[in-house]
Amino acid sequence: MSLSGGKLFITGHNGLVGRALLRFYADKPQWQIITRSRAELDLRDQQATNAFFEAERPEYVILAAAKVGGIKASYTQPVDFLLDNLQIQNSVLSAAHRYDAKKVLFLGSTCIYPKVVEMPIREDSLLTGPMEETNAPYGVAKIAGIKLCQGYRHQHGRDFICGMPANLYGPFDNFDPEHSHVLPSLVRRFHEAKRTNAPTVTLWGSGTPKREFLFVDDLASACAFLLENYSSSEIINIGCGWEISIREAAEIIREIVGYQGEIRWDTSQPDGNPRRLLDISRMEKLGWKAKTGFREGVAHTYRWFLENRATART
């Protein structure tokens, strides 16, 4: 399948993923990119979303809009994370069906998978066990989105597909130390420690858990690839296929930031899951692989953070 272009609605275009998608499609004039800010269109509002789809008639949709945050945010705001994401998904997917969009790519998350699961995580692990409790509201919403996409395909023949990205990072990430994910939080922590000449930085846990980090521009490439090359009811993992310990990641980030102090590990604090690595064999068989190494991606992210310090989410 080869797409010659068309009208593509990128939801959540001001976020981490949406910005990467805009960068990817910036030099592809065959695609007419449609965006709306949250102020212009509240995707939780079904009536407003229907009116937008009726007026614009997007042929393709990448559903990257979501209420996102770290463990603390998800744990303290379960109603918001569940309802907002359900409303966004229901609104966009039903409008895409009603106004005859040719294809929709719904982006989920690795937190849909069980807390205890065989590594690397295969797509068929979905719903084989309980999720991590702190991420459950977000995960439940994403699973509902998956099931809705599968339902539209089964009941109405819609070409709605679902991609599950690994942990993402890159330009336009959220660097707030309280509400961000682990990698941008480390960037911010080491940057502030360097700026204030702090002798030590204390990090939670032992540093032994391993995580898979996917540079967000690689995800944008994968999204475009899936729009052109994938059509199935089955979800598909999007990752880089390797993992790194939090301790090793912290050392690399410290080096890139240029912080000379000591890292201390507070082992009285929880580690979380020991591993979260995706099985990406389906993507590899289709012919796509991530290109950005961890050190390269972190260096790019930190350069962006320094250049956009005044406007970055901190």
C-alpha positions in Angstrom: 0.0 0.0 0.0 1.4 3.4 -0.9 -0.3 6.6 0.0 0.1 9.5 -2.4 -0.8 12.0 0.3 -4.0 13.7 1.3 -5.6 15.6 4.2 -4.1 14.5 7.5 -5.5 15.6 10.9 -2.8 15.5 13.5 -4.4 15.7 16.9 -2.4 17.0 19.9 0.0 18.8 17.5 1.4 21.0 20.3 2.5 18.0 22.4 5.7 15.8 22.4 4.4 13.4 19.7 2.4 16.0 17.7 5.4 18.3 17.3 7.5 15.4 16.0 4.8 14.5 13.5 4.8 18.1 12.3 8.6 18.0 11.9 8.3 14.8 9.9 5.6 16.0 7.5 7.1 19.5 7.1 8.9 18.6 3.9 6.2 16.4 2.4 4.0 18.8 0.4 1.7 16.0 -0.9 0.2 16.0 2.6 -2.2 18.7 3.7 -1.7 18.9 7.5 -4.7 20.0 9.5 -4.3 21.0 13.2 -6.4 22.6 15.9 -5.2 23.8 19.3 -7.1 22.8 22.4 -8.4 26.4 22.6 -9.7 26.1 19.0 -11.2 22.6 19.4 -11.9 20.7 22.6 -11.7 17.1 21.4 -13.7 16.0 24.4 -16.7 17.8 22.9 -18.4 15.4 20.5 -20.6 18.1 18.9 -17.6 20.4 18.3 -15.5 17.5 16.9 -18.3 16.4 14.6 -18.6 20.0 13.3 -14.8 20.1 12.6 -14.8 16.8 10.8 -17.9 17.8 8.7 -16.2 21.1 7.7 -12.6 19.8 7.1 -13.3 16.2 6.0 -9.8 14.8 6.9 -8.9 11.6 5.0 -6.4 10.4 7.6 -6.1 10.9 11.3 -3.3 10.3 13.8 -4.8 10.3 17.2 -1.9 11.6 19.4 -4.0 13.8 21.6 -4.2 12.6 25.2 -4.0 13.6 28.8 -0.6 12.4 29.9 1.7 12.7 32.8 4.0 10.8 35.1 3.1 8.3 37.9 2.3 11.0 40.4 -0.1 12.8 38.1 -1.9 9.7 37.1 -2.2 8.4 40.6 -3.5 11.7 42.1 -5.9 12.5 39.2 -7.4 9.1 38.2 -10.8 10.6 37.2 -9.2 13.2 34.9 -6.9 10.7 33.2 -9.7 8.2 32.7 -12.5 10.5 31.6 -10.5 13.0 29.5 -8.9 10.2 27.5 -12.1 8.3 27.0 -13.9 11.4 25.8 -11.1 12.4 23.4 -10.9 8.9 21.9 -14.7 8.4 21.6 -15.2 11.8 20.1 -12.5 11.5 17.4 -13.0 7.9 16.5 -16.8 8.3 16.1 -16.4 11.5 14.1 -13.8 9.8 11.8 -16.3 7.0 11.2 -19.3 9.3 10.7 -17.4 11.5 8.2 -15.7 8.6 6.4 -12.0 9.1 7.2 -10.0 6.6 5.1 -7.6 5.6 7.9 -7.0 6.4 11.6 -3.9 5.6 13.6 -4.6 5.4 17.4 -1.6 5.7 19.6 -1.7 3.8 22.9 1.0 3.2 25.5 3.0 0.3 27.0 1.1 0.8 30.3 -1.7 -1.2 28.7 0.3 -4.3 29.4 0.2 -6.3 32.6 2.5 -5.4 35.5 3.9 -8.9 35.6 4.6 -10.1 32.0 7.1 -12.1 30.0 9.9 -10.0 28.4 10.1 -8.8 25.8 6.4 -7.8 25.8 4.4 -9.3 22.9 1.2 -7.7 21.6 -0.8 -10.8 22.7 0.1 -10.1 26.3 -2.7 -7.5 26.4 -5.3 -8.3 29.1 -3.5 -11.4 30.4 -3.0 -9.9 33.9 -3.5 -6.8 36.1 -1.9 -3.5 35.1 0.4 -1.4 37.3 -2.0 0.2 39.7 -0.6 3.8 39.4 -1.0 3.8 35.6 -4.3 2.0 35.6 -6.7 4.9 34.8 -4.6 5.9 31.7 -4.1 2.3 30.7 -7.8 1.4 31.0 -8.7 4.4 28.8 -6.1 3.3 26.2 -7.4 -0.2 26.2 -10.9 1.1 25.6 -9.5 3.1 22.6 -8.0 -0.1 21.2 -11.2 -2.0 21.6 -13.2 0.8 20.0 -10.8 0.8 17.0 -11.2 -2.9 16.7 -14.9 -2.6 17.0 -15.1 -0.1 14.2 -13.1 -2.3 12.0 -15.2 -5.4 12.8 -18.6 -3.8 12.7 -18.2 -1.1 10.1 -15.1 -2.1 8.1 -13.1 0.9 9.1 -9.3 0.9 8.7 -8.5 1.9 12.2 -5.1 0.7 13.5 -3.4 0.9 16.9 0.3 1.5 17.7 1.8 1.1 21.1 5.0 3.2 21.6 7.7 2.6 24.1 8.8 5.3 26.6 9.2 8.5 24.6 11.5 11.5 25.0 12.7 14.4 22.8 12.1 18.1 22.0 8.9 19.6 23.5 8.9 17.0 26.3 7.6 18.0 29.8 10.7 18.7 32.0 8.7 19.4 35.2 10.5 17.4 37.9 7.2 16.6 39.7 5.1 15.6 36.7 7.4 14.5 33.9 8.6 11.0 33.0 11.9 9.7 34.2 14.2 10.8 31.3 13.2 14.5 31.0 13.1 14.6 34.8 16.8 13.4 34.9 17.7 16.0 32.3 16.2 18.8 34.4 17.6 17.5 37.7 21.2 17.4 36.4 20.8 20.7 34.6 19.7 22.4 37.8 22.4 20.7 39.9 25.0 21.9 37.4 23.6 25.4 37.4 23.6 25.6 41.2 26.9 23.7 41.7 25.0 21.1 43.9 27.5 18.5 45.2 25.0 15.6 44.9 21.9 14.6 43.1 19.7 12.0 44.9 17.6 9.7 42.7 14.9 7.2 43.7 15.5 3.5 43.9 18.6 1.4 43.1 19.0 2.4 39.4 18.8 -1.3 38.4 15.5 -1.3 36.6 15.8 -1.3 32.8 13.7 0.7 30.4 13.3 1.1 26.6 13.5 4.7 25.5 12.3 5.7 22.0 13.3 9.1 20.5 10.1 10.8 19.5 11.2 11.6 15.9 11.6 7.9 15.4 8.0 7.4 16.5 6.9 10.0 14.0 8.7 8.0 11.3 7.0 4.9 12.5 3.6 6.5 12.4 4.0 7.5 8.8 5.3 4.1 8.0 2.2 2.4 9.6 -0.2 4.6 7.8 1.3 3.4 4.5 2.1 -0.2 5.4 -0.1 -1.6 8.1 -3.8 -2.6 8.1 -4.9 -5.0 10.8 -7.1 -5.2 13.9 -4.0 -6.4 15.9 -2.1 -3.8 17.9 1.5 -3.3 17.0 4.4 -2.4 19.3 6.7 0.6 18.3 10.1 0.5 20.0 13.8 0.4 19.5 14.4 -3.1 20.7 17.0 -2.4 23.4 16.9 -1.4 27.0 19.1 0.5 29.4 19.3 0.6 33.2 18.1 3.8 34.9 21.6 3.9 36.5 23.4 3.8 33.1 20.9 6.3 31.6 21.5 8.7 34.5 25.3 8.4 34.0 25.0 9.2 30.3 22.6 12.1 31.0 25.0 13.5 33.7 27.9 13.3 31.2 25.9 15.1 28.4 24.7 17.8 30.7 28.2 18.2 32.1 27.3 17.8 35.8 30.4 16.9 37.9 28.8 16.0 41.2 27.9 12.7 42.7 24.8 10.6 42.1 23.2 9.1 45.2 20.6 6.4 45.1 17.9 6.4 47.7 17.2 2.6 47.9 14.4 3.3 50.5 12.3 4.4 47.6 10.6 2.0 45.1 12.2 0.9 41.9 9.0 0.1 39.9 9.0 -2.7 37.4 12.4 -4.3 36.8 12.0 -4.3 33.0 9.7 -3.0 30.3 11.0 -4.1 26.9 8.7 -4.4 23.9 8.8 -7.2 21.4 9.1 -5.3 18.1 9.4 -8.3 15.7 6.1 -7.3 13.9 7.5 -3.8 13.1 10.8 -5.3 12.0 9.1 -7.8 9.7 7.2 -4.9 8.1 10.6 -3.2 7.4 10.9 -0.4 10.0 13.6 0.2 12.6 14.4 3.0 15.0 17.5 5.0 13.9 18.4 7.2 16.9 20.8 5.9 19.5 20.3 6.8 23.2 23.3 9.1 23.5 22.4 10.9 20.3 18.8 11.3 21.3 19.6 12.6 24.8 22.2 15.1 23.4 19.6 16.4 20.9 17.0 16.7 23.6 19.3 18.6 25.9 20.3 21.0 23.2 16.7 21.7 22.6 16.1 22.2 26.3 18.9 24.7 26.5 17.7 26.6 23.4 14.1 26.7 24.6 14.6 27.1 28.3 12.2 30.0 28.5 9.3 28.3 26.9 9.9 24.6 27.7 7.4 22.9 30.0 9.2 23.0 33.4 
